[in-house]
Amino acid sequence: MTDNPSQKSRRHSLLLVDDDPDILGLLKSQLQYEPFEVFTASEGETALTIVHSHKPDLVVLDINMPGLSGLEICRALRADKNTADIPIIILSGRSEEIDRVLGLEFGADDYVTKPFHPPELILRINNVLKRVYKKVGTTEVFSQGDLTVDFLKHEVTVKGQPIQLTLTEFKLLSSLLESVGQVKTREYLLENIWDHGDGVFSRTIDTHIQRLRTKLKEAGRYIETVRGVGYRFQE
């Protein structure tokens, strides 16, 4: 997603997906005080229809729903180049740790466990939106060998060919490029990408690194594993 004046002047749009009408009602009542345009869906097929017709700026997605589950919706959005860059916040039951891990591995950008306090979720929503639509004063471009990363346009190319990355993958690559040649620990990457490390395991980072390397094709060789520590982007 790119940052431009028209995006700054309009309200951000959200899609809330949950089969519990009480949760949808609670969130809508809380969000009425925020500058958001809010859409709601109580099942997966409707959610996908709304995403493709309105392309919201962010999706809040419950995992356990009848029909299409939240994980299936997340995977479908990430597999479609037209929706792959939409940020997703997963809602997950506190006891379902595996769901939270899978949600992040499937490309979710954050998660909130149930039961939750609406102000916490609103804070998470605003934090993710700020990261996606942050103001950049000048165009910043990184280029090395086959790889070019335009941070302002949120674009990545390898040998001139565009590479479609999810928001999480782009943040991971950006974190590695903050200091080329220096090792970034898994703990640093976890906190930098998801703002916190609770409930997120090292294998989540490993999974995203593997997918990032695959998507970057020849340029994936620049991402080096430092055994027992983390990763670095080679000069």
Number of C-alpha atoms within 10 A of each C-alpha: 15 12 15 13 8 8 12 12 8 11 14 18 16 21 22 21 27 24 18 13 13 10 14 18 12 11 19 17 12 13 17 11 8 14 11 14 15 17 18 21 20 17 21 23 14 12 23 20 12 16 21 12 9 13 17 19 22 22 24 23 28 27 24 17 17 12 10 15 17 26 24 15 20 26 17 14 23 23 15 11 11 13 18 20 23 20 27 27 24 24 25 23 16 14 10 12 14 11 20 25 17 14 27 25 21 21 26 27 21 23 24 20 18 13 10 13 11 16 12 11 18 15 11 18 19 15 15 21 15 11 13 20 17 14 13 12 7 8 9 12 14 12 12 12 11 16 20 19 22 14 17 19 15 19 17 22 17 20 13 10 11 13 16 21 22 22 24 22 22 20 20 19 21 15 18 20 19 11 14 15 16 14 18 21 15 20 16 15 21 19 13 14 21 20 14 14 16 9 12 21 14 14 12 17 22 16 13 19 20 12 15 21 18 13 16 21 14 14 19 19 12 19 22 16 16 12 7 8 12 18 22 22 21 17 12
